[in-house]
Amino acid sequence: MLRSGLWKWALPGLLFAVLSGAAPALLAEEPRVVSPTVPYVPTPQNVVDRMLAIGKVGAQDYLIDLGSGDGRIVITAARRFGTRGFGVDINPVRITEANENARKAGVTDRVSFQQRDLFEADLSQATVITMYLLPRVNIALRPKLLDLKPGTRLVSHDFDMGDWKPDEAARIPAPDKYGGSGGESDIYLWVVPAKAGGSWRVTLPVSGKPQTYEVSFEQKYQFLGGSARLGERITRIDNARLRGEEISFGFTLDVNGAPLRHEFSGRVQDGRMSGDVRLSGSRVAARVEWNAERGAAPRTP
Ligand SMILES: C[S@@+](CC[C@H](N)C(=O)[O-])C[C@H]1O[C@@H](n2cnc3c(N)ncnc32)[C@H](O)[C@@H]1O
């Protein structure tokens, strides 16, 4: 069964691309997509409601819908929660409809609609971005989305972001494109991760004595791995998680001659990290503060 109305539009194009040998180019990451990129298929209202719930959209948010159609996502958020924001759509007919719908809903003081290419939109104000586009458009947008403020929520109807796995996903019953029952919609949520990859000098007190560790993170999207070093002792990091600015990770290393478990939680902000670390070992059980700066710790000769 085809879950999405948009797939029905996208499939003939994909089939043509495969048959004509253009598929590798179509499926490759594209820096820019020629407009207009996506046909108009409105998101069913129950899916709009669930998208806003999964994105935890509230009064404090600024929501931008990329390819806003008749404006229903932005207008629903403004009407229900008082959310501010705007929609962009390449099609002037959609912009006229969206402005009319905003007027009828009494939310023109909080929302606006701009006729423009979604790739040209200024997204810097967004705390939430919603999308009902196509896979290749999501992937072309990915670098711009990853550069948004850490913590910005991205909610997509039906299409994922390739190898950038979502933080949450849901499949819900939805009317099909022709208003019939028995369809399904996928909803995906990503939280833009802070940039944590690279080397950090992590400082914390152990039994009252400051210790500086060299922690190296390898980051792919919100996923982290890496290693921690103290003097000549080195170990792998485990249980690393990054959600927006929030980071947590752990490791076990010998400190003062005995294995010591370290469980960090904290935030990555303005190129620094700080938070609490729980220490547990045969001689130590404590919760202390830690902070980190970029750069490698000095090595003992
Ligand atoms: C699938 S509809 C989604 C509409 C609305 N967001 C919703 O979920 O109900 C995609 C919309 O994107 C618009 N669109 C297509 N290409 C665009 C582009 N390059 N820039 C801005 N809007 C575009 C279309 O006009 C259409 O209204």
The ligand as an SDF file (V2000), in Angstrom:
LIG
                    3D

 27 29  0  0  0  0  0  0  0  0999 V2000
    3.0280   18.6070   -0.3430 C   0  0  0  0  0  0  0  0  0  0  0  0
    2.5920   20.2990   -0.3170 S   0  0  0  0  0  0  0  0  0  0  0  0
    2.5690   20.5920    1.4370 C   0  0  0  0  0  0  0  0  0  0  0  0
    1.7080   21.7520    1.8590 C   0  0  0  0  0  0  0  0  0  0  0  0
    1.6330   22.0150    3.3610 C   0  0  0  0  0  0  0  0  0  0  0  0
    2.9630   22.1640    3.9430 N   0  0  0  0  0  0  0  0  0  0  0  0
    0.9310   20.8820    4.0520 C   0  0  0  0  0  0  0  0  0  0  0  0
    1.6150   20.0520    4.6550 O   0  0  0  0  0  0  0  0  0  0  0  0
   -0.3100   20.8100    3.9630 O   0  0  0  0  0  0  0  0  0  0  0  0
    4.1130   21.0590   -0.8590 C   0  0  0  0  0  0  0  0  0  0  0  0
    4.0070   22.5400   -1.0970 C   0  0  0  0  0  0  0  0  0  0  0  0
    5.3240   22.9940   -1.4250 O   0  0  0  0  0  0  0  0  0  0  0  0
    5.2180   24.0120   -2.4120 C   0  0  0  0  0  0  0  0  0  0  0  0
    6.5150   24.0750   -3.1130 N   0  0  0  0  0  0  0  0  0  0  0  0
    7.0040   23.2510   -4.0600 C   0  0  0  0  0  0  0  0  0  0  0  0
    8.2480   23.6040   -4.4040 N   0  0  0  0  0  0  0  0  0  0  0  0
    8.5650   24.6970   -3.6590 C   0  0  0  0  0  0  0  0  0  0  0  0
    9.7050   25.5210   -3.5720 C   0  0  0  0  0  0  0  0  0  0  0  0
   10.7950   25.2970   -4.3020 N   0  0  0  0  0  0  0  0  0  0  0  0
    9.6830   26.5490   -2.7020 N   0  0  0  0  0  0  0  0  0  0  0  0
    8.5850   26.8030   -1.9480 C   0  0  0  0  0  0  0  0  0  0  0  0
    7.4690   26.0430   -1.9980 N   0  0  0  0  0  0  0  0  0  0  0  0
    7.4380   25.0040   -2.8330 C   0  0  0  0  0  0  0  0  0  0  0  0
    4.0680   23.5690   -3.2860 C   0  0  0  0  0  0  0  0  0  0  0  0
    3.5140   24.6880   -3.9840 O   0  0  0  0  0  0  0  0  0  0  0  0
    3.1310   22.9490   -2.2460 C   0  0  0  0  0  0  0  0  0  0  0  0
    2.1890   23.8880   -1.7910 O   0  0  0  0  0  0  0  0  0  0  0  0
  1  2  1  0
  2  3  1  0
  2 10  1  0
  3  4  1  0
  4  5  1  0
  5  6  1  0
  5  7  1  0
  7  8  2  0
  7  9  1  0
 10 11  1  0
 11 12  1  0
 11 26  1  0
 12 13  1  0
 13 14  1  0
 13 24  1  0
 14 15  1  0
 14 23  1  0
 15 16  2  0
 16 17  1  0
 17 18  1  0
 17 23  2  0
 18 19  1  0
 18 20  2  0
 20 21  1  0
 21 22  2  0
 22 23  1  0
 24 25  1  0
 24 26  1  0
 26 27  1  0
M  CHG  2   2   1   9  -1
M  END
$$$$
